[in-house]
Amino acid sequence: MKPEALQEKLNELNVLQQRLSIFTQQRQQLELSNAEITTSAEEVSKAKGKVYSLTGNVILEKDAKTLKTELETQKKEISKHLKTIGAQEEKLKNKALELQKEVTEGLQNDNAK
């Protein structure tokens, strides 16, 4: 493999790894949000009195059933995002592994000469 082509593959691999890192961070943040929503929904279910929701900088009293429905909707949306990010992450991982294999083979072929 020519040095220019090898350098191009290395650059592409670096970009893929950076993108993969971003997706991983996004996935972790969504997983944290999902856990918080799950905990909130459990607490709303246990509540015997009034429940409140933080909207921006304002705390509003809400019906427990309505709030639980809103939390479940948020959880479904996050689950969709997690699924999408997971699929994108998997594609990037596969592409990165493929590029890494090509680069390794290119280096081995150059060293064999």
ZITA-V54145 format. One record per backbone hydrogen bond with DSSP energy under -0.5 kcal/mol. NH is the residue of the N-H (numbers start at 0). CO is the residue of the C=O. If there is no record, write none. Layout:
nh=NH co=CO
nh=NH co=CO
This chain:
nh=5 co=1
nh=6 co=2
nh=7 co=3
nh=8 co=4
nh=9 co=5
nh=10 co=6
nh=11 co=7
nh=12 co=8
nh=13 co=9
nh=14 co=10
nh=15 co=11
nh=16 co=12
nh=17 co=13
nh=18 co=14
nh=19 co=15
nh=20 co=16
nh=21 co=17
nh=22 co=18
nh=23 co=19
nh=24 co=20
nh=25 co=21
nh=26 co=22
nh=27 co=23
nh=28 co=24
nh=29 co=25
nh=30 co=26
nh=31 co=27
nh=32 co=28
nh=33 co=29
nh=34 co=30
nh=35 co=31
nh=36 co=32
nh=37 co=33
nh=38 co=34
nh=39 co=35
nh=40 co=36
nh=41 co=37
nh=42 co=38
nh=43 co=39
nh=44 co=40
nh=45 co=41
nh=46 co=42
nh=50 co=61
nh=52 co=59
nh=54 co=52
nh=54 co=57
nh=55 co=53
nh=57 co=54
nh=59 co=52
nh=59 co=57
nh=61 co=50
nh=66 co=62
nh=67 co=63
nh=68 co=64
nh=69 co=65
nh=70 co=66
nh=71 co=67
nh=72 co=68
nh=73 co=69
nh=74 co=70
nh=75 co=71
nh=76 co=72
nh=77 co=73
nh=78 co=74
nh=79 co=75
nh=80 co=76
nh=81 co=77
nh=82 co=78
nh=83 co=79
nh=84 co=80
nh=85 co=81
nh=86 co=82
nh=87 co=83
nh=88 co=84
nh=89 co=85
nh=90 co=86
nh=91 co=87
nh=92 co=88
nh=93 co=89
nh=94 co=90
nh=95 co=91
nh=96 co=92
nh=97 co=93
nh=98 co=94
nh=99 co=95
nh=100 co=96
nh=101 co=97
nh=102 co=98
nh=103 co=99
nh=104 co=100
nh=105 co=101
nh=106 co=102
nh=107 co=103
nh=108 co=104
nh=109 co=105
nh=110 co=106
nh=111 co=107
nh=112 co=108
